[in-house]
Amino acid sequence: MVTIKGRARPTTWIGEYEPSTPVGRQILDLTSTNDFVGRLAVAPRIPVPIPFDAAAVLRSMQKHVDSDLVNLGLVNPGFAAELDRWFQAAIAAASGGNLSAVRNDLNELHRLLEREHKGLDRGDQEGEDTKGRDRGQSSLIDRLAAQVLAFDLKYVEHQLRAN
């Protein structure tokens, strides 16, 4: 849950209200303590251990997809299972120290995301690409969820190169 704040007109009430009544207490709560709009947002909750452990990060990403994103309806369970197979392969390769296999598995995960939403590697937004072609929409994964996962995969790749 994130809070969104912005410039808006203050709330006006027609007539008076008594702060000691149940409705009055709700109005006070809304105008003083909850001066924001709460919205669900796709955001990774993935711990990154120090020193970096690719297998641990990939396990956290896998869990994030399987539980959080599927439960929020942002990833189709069948597509999550397809991603899951590649996560498992990458985790096994990382645990065994096979960096070449990890990179190949991460590339396959990224390819699956890119298949559903073109332009993830460029950070493109929804709609048409720069040449006016429609990139299309996927019912298998929300675009923002795919962008977050693509970013996380790139982070793991970068850490593998750095380490």
CORGIJO-V259483 format. One line per field, one symbol per residue. ss: DSSP state (a for helix, b for strand, c for the rest). phi: phi as a letter, one per 20 degrees, with the letter a starting at -180 (. if undefined). A space follows every 10 residues. Layout:
# CORGIJO-V259483
ss->???
phi->???
This chain:
# CORGIJO-V259483
ss->cbbbcccccc cccccccccc caaaaaaaaa aaacccbbbc cccccccccc cccaaaaaaa aaaaaaaaaa acccbcaaaa aaaaaaaaaa aaaaacccaa aaaaaaaaaa aaaaaaccca aacccccbcc cccbcccccc bcaaaaaaaa aaaaaaaaaa aac
phi->.ddddaebff fddendcefe egffffffff ededebdecf cebfddfdfd fgcgffffff fgfgffdfff femecfgfff fffggfffff fffffemeff fgffffffgf fffffebfnf femfefoeef enefencdee bfffffffff ffffffgfff ffe
